[in-house]
Amino acid sequence: MERFLLKKLLAWKTSPYRKPLIVKGVRQVGKTWILKEFGRLYYDNVAYFNFDENEEYKQFFDTTKNVNRILQNLSMASSQTISPKKTLIIFDEVQDCPNVINSMKYFCENAPEYHIACAGSLLGIALAKPSSFPVGKVNFMQVDPMTFEEFLIANGDSNLSEYIQTIDTIEPIPDAFFNPLYEKLKMYYVTGGMPEPVRIWTEARDVNVMQETLSNIIEAYERDFAKHPNVNEFPKISMIWNSIPSQLAKENKKFLYKVVKTGARAREYEDALQWLIDARLVHKIYRSTSPGLPISAYDDLSAFKIYLVDVGLLRRLAKLAPTAFGEGNRLFTEFKGALTENFVLQTLMTQFEVTPRYWSQANPPYEVDFLIQRDNDIFPIEVKSESNTTSKSLKKFKELFPDKVKLRIRYSLDNLKLDDDVLNIPLFMAGQTDHLIELALKEKSV
């Protein structure tokens, strides 16, 4: 497998402003693998410490804040060599180790010559707790599910991945590339981007084992729900989680608590929902009232959508069988195109610093699926699950905010093209959105 995040890790290693690194991401997204692979490629050796497997290692951080003594104890207890600059030190499963996390402050201040990376499941939950935390003394990095381009490489289609990444003009994609990319995207909808299902599919082509692996990941997440400090929240988290396919199957995908349970109220379930957000198992997308800057200033906090961390997990949670792969466009259009919206949102989350929003009005009803903030511009996005599309909501959005729309973006199964100020991006090129916007803006300015 190849993960593009290795380039960011290398930039961290060589930065003169490097601090201890905290790597976040959901369970089984590949945090440990990518850190070990990074260490193998770019360091003389890796010193790996798992605080779940070896709980006794926690004591070294309880008794002292002297980082040299901590490292000496760890080295002797594990028989691993630790050298400044030459060793990548990995602290894994640190989510229940506040003293380990807090020690990053002292590594940053007193031993910057050591290269340290921390990882752990549910780290977002741990970091949300009001415990001692080394503010300003660490770097953060997010590990997300594999992108479509990474999936292509794992699937033996490096030529297609390279082609997507080298496009430098807005012009139609030749059929020799368009058709196989369209088919491979359906395959990605089936497997998703979690590394283990991708590995099983690309190596063995075994649908049943791949399905079982996705189910096991979902079950592992559901077991984690019980780790909420308030046991009363556990059933609420489960109900929200299981309602997500139903929420996204609605024509209007706005999250409704009554879909979770009849008569449910926000105040009863908002803590449970926040747990899922902090765990990064779901993404929360607020409705925006206007395309102003900063985009967060125009959030309607009472209206939002919820998407899953990965399109393959959403397909499995929704019990949509992989056989839909062979039924034309069904994977793209099934339950109101929810898989497609979820896929697009996944790709946007990894490309832009600011979390996307959406825009809608009730009377008459119009909705723009996403708004993205790129530098100091806001771009409206419409997601279509089919080809031959019309974009009434994009048109209405421009009528209402003519001075704030440099470019409108539509994802669909149509080919790549720039029609006046509407940039149509084939769904399989969603991961190149930032680059394509740049190309389109240059073309419009000529």
JOJO-V313603 format. One record per run of one state. SS is the DSSP state (H for helix, E for strand, - for the rest). FROM is the first residue (numbers start at 1). TO is the last residue. Records with the same first field share a line. If there is no record, write none. Layout:
BEGIN
SS: FROM-TO / FROM-TO
END
This chain:
BEGIN
-: 1-4 / 15-19 / 25-30 / 43-44 / 51-54 / 63-66 / 79-86 / 93-97 / 111-114 / 120-122 / 129-137 / 143-147 / 155-157 / 167-174 / 192-194 / 205-206 / 228-230 / 250-256 / 261-265 / 279-281 / 289-294 / 309-310 / 318-321 / 327-329 / 352-356 / 362-365 / 375-376 / 384-391 / 401-401 / 405-407 / 413-416 / 420-421 / 446-446
H: 5-14 / 31-42 / 55-62 / 67-78 / 98-110 / 123-128 / 148-154 / 158-166 / 175-191 / 195-204 / 207-227 / 231-249 / 257-260 / 266-278 / 295-298 / 311-317 / 322-326 / 330-351 / 392-400 / 402-404 / 427-445
E: 20-24 / 45-50 / 87-92 / 115-119 / 138-142 / 282-288 / 299-308 / 357-361 / 366-374 / 377-383 / 408-412 / 417-419 / 422-426
END
